[in-house]
Amino acid sequence: MITKGNKNEIVKKYGRKPGDCGSPQVQVAILTERIKDISSHLKGNKKDYATQVGLLRLVGQRKRLLTYLKKKDLAAYGSLVKQLDLRK
């Protein structure tokens, strides 16, 4: 689970200004952290299908945000993908 302190660190690192939690970069970074956390949970609990469905929903949401960011700001998309170590 993502803690409040961890979320604040992500907002500071990827936000355009202090307290910026709505920009696509911040949203993608937060979703990536949640996806990593849920993926580690599913490695130990292979039959947790409800969590698996939630994970797929988060991955789809992140994909949509990345597509939007790629259309609007290609440079920001490239740097974000590189920083988060995501596949293009």
C-alpha positions, -999 to 999 in steps of 0.1 A, spaced: 0 0 0 12 35 -8 17 56 22 10 93 25 47 101 28 56 80 -2 29 97 -22 41 131 -12 77 122 -23 64 111 -57 44 144 -60 75 164 -52 97 145 -76 73 144 -106 51 174 -100 54 207 -120 48 228 -88 44 220 -51 12 202 -44 6 192 -80 -11 158 -79 -33 161 -110 -7 163 -138 -4 132 -159 33 127 -149 24 125 -112 -7 103 -118 14 78 -139 42 77 -112 16 70 -85 -1 43 -105 33 28 -113 41 26 -76 7 10 -68 12 -15 -97 46 -25 -83 31 -30 -49 1 -51 -61 24 -72 -84 46 -81 -54 14 -91 -35 2 -113 -63 36 -132 -65 27 -146 -30 -10 -149 -35 -15 -164 -70 -52 -171 -65 -62 -136 -55 -83 -130 -86 -101 -98 -73 -67 -81 -68 -56 -94 -102 -86 -77 -118 -78 -45 -100 -42 -47 -112 -54 -49 -148 -76 -19 -143 -47 1 -130 -25 -9 -159 -52 2 -183 -56 35 -166 -18 41 -167 -18 32 -204 -45 57 -212 -26 84 -192 6 76 -211 -12 78 -244 -26 112 -235 8 124 -224 24 112 -256 0 132 -277 3 164 -256 40 165 -247 63 140 -263 94 152 -245 77 148 -210 65 113 -221 100 102 -231 116 115 -199 89 99 -177 91 65 -194 129 66 -189 127 77 -153 101 51 -143 118 24 -164 87 15 -184 84 -1 -218 73 22 -246 
